[in-house]
Amino acid sequence: MKEVKALIRPSKLESVLEALQRIKDLPGCIVSRVQGYGRSSGRGTDSPLEPAEFAKLELVVNERMVPKVLNAIVENSRTGNPGDGKVFLIECADAVWIRTGKSGKAAL
């Protein structure tokens, strides 16, 4: 299992979610509004740090779904300009479905 975390422009959230919903058997996605800044924010070195708004997506998926999920996020969030965001892929050791007690891949 892999955890996918993505920080994208809020204006791209709808198109990314639509693309993710077209992926068969996608278990779900958590969406949060967050603030942050990165090195490509366009600030000069003397500018104060002013966080920008981002949409944060978090998903845990089976390894076979990773390429489709990454493609959906990247292709539908890219503008080609600084501030498009980043996607992180993290190994997920386990998951437990609280309601059923199922664990591992069965919890997805």
Protein Blocks (a to p, Z undefined) as FASTA:
>chain_A
ZZddddddfklmmmmmmmmmmpghiabdcddddddddfknopafkbccdddddddddddd
dfklmmmmmmmmmmmmcgoiahibpcdddddfbdcdfknopacjllZZ
